Amino acid sequence: MVVGFEKAVSATKSVVTSAKKAPTTLSSDRVINFARGDPTMYESYWRQMGEKCTIVISGHNLMSYFSNAGHFCWFLMPELDRAIRRLHCVVGNAVVDDDRYIVVGNGSTQLFQAVLYALSSSYDPDTEPLSVVAAAPFYSSYPEETDFLRSGLYKWAGDAYSFDKDGAYIEVVTSPNNPDGAIREAVVNRDGGKLIHDLAYYWPQYTPITGKADNDIMLFTFSKATGHAGSRIGWAIVKDIEVATKMVKFMELSSIGVSKESQLRAAKILEVISDDCQNSAPDKEENFFEYGHRLMSDRWEKLREVVKRNGVFSLPKYPQDYCNFIGKYTDPSPAFAWLKSKDGLNCDNLLRELKIVTRGGTNFGVDSNYTRISMLSPDEDFNLLLERLSAIKGTIINGNN
């Protein structure tokens, strides 16, 4: 309950001088978890699609390791390759010309590991491991994923803003950024640097599509594009065939490829999305990205209103931009809300008093007065989040004033 504020913020020097529970009774006392980016809010859309995305696989199908033995990425299904390229052309968010190489992985997490291996394996292993950096606030899993294998080839080196070592390095550029939704560019910009562009959220439901990304290495994931996290499909668009080939080698040794069943399901769903986006019939229903954009915009409008009323938190402001896909100026609606508590309160602890689990700012390389809240939860949980945030009222005064 909110009356426990003092306990929640005991690690800070701030004091809650007035905190009152709203007169209404919260509809549920259960813990709601908004720390994960599990995109289950899209389930209702795909449910209404019925059998449109169904595929049937017979017992004798897909038995070989190989999807295309003559292709550099021998486990990539040709159907998925075509579907990925087509969708990017339809949306206009990435260059997928014939001189770009598609590498499929078990989600973008495996692809990230594969890229780190590919970019660092050409350096002398007897020297110091290659530094991997990202600008804070950075995705909270980058440090752990980078150091998990304790590789002698690379190591996590922290915030790109404070990186001052000479020589080669790898910088991860996440745009739109996870957790704060900002559009990012490289920070270090020095000779010897290699860039990985994580574009998991560069889709119309989250941000205006202002042009085709054309970076050396671009990571995308099925989970954030369509909501199908359980299929574990991600893909990289790579310019350099040598880098792409090394990524394939990493995949070969770590998992001997990627499930064909998952690839075919992903290909089918991506094709359905492309078909719907290109359907010009006057009576057509909204396509997936239109649906996602409408839903995300509505959620952000409601959240901003609640935050404005309670006066305890703040949210980032994002510039409106022209979206080439939607064909008008739109506001960004990031997949996560980057919530900041006023007067230096520990935001994560404060919300836990309301039985709202979030991921605190220290996980992202910044202060504890920030926390990340997923905007991708089911309607029931999101509405309960709004209800509990609305129950916070009061004035917070810094104890040093």
Secondary structure as UniProt FT lines:
FT   HELIX           2..4
FT   HELIX           5..8
FT   TURN            9..11
FT   STRAND          15..21
FT   STRAND          32..33
FT   HELIX           40..42
FT   HELIX           43..48
FT   HELIX           50..53
FT   TURN            59..60
FT   TURN            69..70
FT   TURN            74..75
FT   HELIX           78..91
FT   TURN            98..99
FT   STRAND          101..105
FT   HELIX           107..120
FT   TURN            121..122
FT   TURN            125..126
FT   STRAND          130..134
FT   TURN            140..141
FT   HELIX           142..147
FT   TURN            148..149
FT   STRAND          154..159
FT   HELIX           160..162
FT   STRAND          169..174
FT   TURN            178..180
FT   TURN            191..192
FT   STRAND          193..198
FT   TURN            200..201
FT   TURN            204..206
FT   STRAND          217..221
FT   HELIX           222..226
FT   HELIX           229..231
FT   STRAND          234..238
FT   HELIX           241..255
FT   HELIX           260..278
FT   TURN            282..283
FT   HELIX           288..310
FT   STRAND          313..314
FT   STRAND          321..323
FT   TURN            324..327
FT   STRAND          328..330
FT   STRAND          336..341
FT   HELIX           342..344
FT   HELIX           347..352
FT   TURN            353..355
FT   STRAND          356..357
FT   STRAND          359..360
FT   HELIX           361..364
FT   TURN            368..369
FT   STRAND          370..374
FT   HELIX           379..390
FT   STRAND          392..397
FT   TURN            399..400
//
